[in-house]
Amino acid sequence: HGDTLAEAGAEAHRLAAAEHLVFVHPYDDPRIIAGQGTTALEIIDALKDVDAILCPIGGGGFASGVALATKLVNPNVKVIGVEPENAACMKAALEADKVVTLASADTVADGCAVKTAGTLTFEFCKKYLDDIITVSEIDIMNALLSLIEKHKLVAEGAGVLSLAALAKLPFQ
């Protein structure tokens, strides 16, 4: 419903109240965060010598879960959040030391086009993320093009944020 996550959320809340349904927040819910954290467990299990995990951030649920699980298993692994410059709501919140709402979240990375980070996810990211970096729309487009040209893969913009961030980091 609507054109934005906020509009869809408002309709979901309205329907939940009107029809006595349970609303499960897409990112600001402890069960969602815990479930998304299992991704970190799979990474650590598959890559015993992992030094860092780059994690895209929209509202912060995925990054919260990945950061929490990583730090519980191996606190030496760095967890770096990646946001589009045009939708960096978590970076803005951490800089302000409170959840803030961006004026817009216009990005090709639709899955991360979030104006307001979650309240719970803000606390998790503040405590467990080692850093947040941002990538430009050009960085995102270049990563999308690289996947298509070199690997014959097509991805949604949010799915390549970590790849786009690699060019900005001193990792091999």
N, C-alpha and C positions, 0 to 999 in steps of 0.2 A: 504494500500500500504506500503510495506517495513516491517521491523521487529521492529521498534521503533515508539514511539509517534512523534518524530522529523521527521522521514521519512514520516509518514502518513501526518503530518502537511504540509510538503513541497509540497507533491503531491496535497493536498487539495488547497493550495494557487495557485499552477500552474493551476489546473482545474478551480478555481474561476476566475483567470485572463483570461484564454483562452476562457472560455465559458460565461463570463460576469455574474458570479454567486456571491452571497454574502457569504463570509466566516464568520462563527460564531465560535469564539474560544471556545474550550471545557471548559476552566476555567477562562481565563483572559478577561472576558467580563462583564460589569456591569449588563446586563440583566440575565446572567447565575448566577452571584453571588446573585442577588436579589431573583431569583427563588429558589436557593438552601437554602437561608436563611429562607424560609417558614418552613423548617424542625424544626428549633429552635422554631418557633411559635407553632407548633404542640406539641413539647416536653413541653414547658412551659404551654400550655393549659391543657395537660394531667397530668402533675406533678407540681402542684401549689407550692410545697415545694422543688423543685429541687435546689441543691446547686452547681452542676457542670455538665457541658456537655463535654464529651470527643469526639473529632472529628478527624477522619482520614484526613491526608493531602497528596495529590499528588502534583498537581500544585498550590493548595491553594484556588480554587474557592469555594468548599464546606465549608471549614473552614472560609473563609472570610465572606460568607453569614450567616453562623451560628453565628459567633462571632458578626457581626454587628447587626443582628436582636436581639440576646440575650441582648446585651448591651443597645439597644434602649428600650427594654421592661423592663428589670431588670438588671441594671448594677452590682448588687451584685452577680449574678450567674457567677461563674468562667467558662471560656471556655479554655480548654486545648487541644492543637493540639497533634496528635500522628502520628509519622512517623516511617517507617522502618529504622533501623540503616544504611542499605545499600542504602537508597534512601532519605536521610534527606536533601533535597534541600532547604526547607524553614528554617530549623534550621541553615543551613550553611549561608543562605542569611541574616538572622537576626543577626547572630554572626559577619558577615562581614559588616553589615549595608548597603548592596547592593545585588542585584540579582547576583548570581553566578551560574556557570554550574559545576555540579559534573562530575568527570571522568567516572562514571558508575552509574547505578541505577538497580543493579541486586538483585531482591527480589522476594520472592514467592507472595508478595502482588502486583500482576500485576496492579491493579487499581491505585496504588501509585508509580509505577516505573517511576518517572519523574526526569530528570536530572536538569531541570531549572524551578524554580518557576516563576509564572507570575509577570510582573511588577506591575500591578494593585493589584493583590492579595498580593504581598509583602507588599504594603503600608497598606492594610486592616489588614493583620495579625500583622504587626508591631504595629498598633494602637489599635486593639481590642482583640487580644489573650492575655490571662493571662500567658500562659506558653506553651512550646512545650517539649514533652518527646519523646524518641525513644525507640523502642522495637527491640529485636534481631530476627533473623530468627527462632531461637529455641522458643522464646516467641510466635511468630506467629503460629508456628506449634503446640505448646501446646494448644493454644486457639482453633485452628481448631479441634484438637483431642477432646478437652473437649466438644465442641459443638456436635460433632458426637456421642461421648460416652454417654453424659448426656441428650442430647436433641434430638438426632437423626436428626440433622440439618447439612447440608453441605453448606459451604460459601466460597466465594473467599477470598484470603488472606487479601485484603484491608478491607473487611467487618468485620474482627475480630481484627483490630488494637486496637480499644477501649477496647475490652475485654482483649486483651493481656496486655494493659497498666494498667488495674485494679490491677494486682499483684504488681505493682510498686508504687501504690498510697495509702495513708492512708484512703481510703473510705470504708465504710461498704456496 
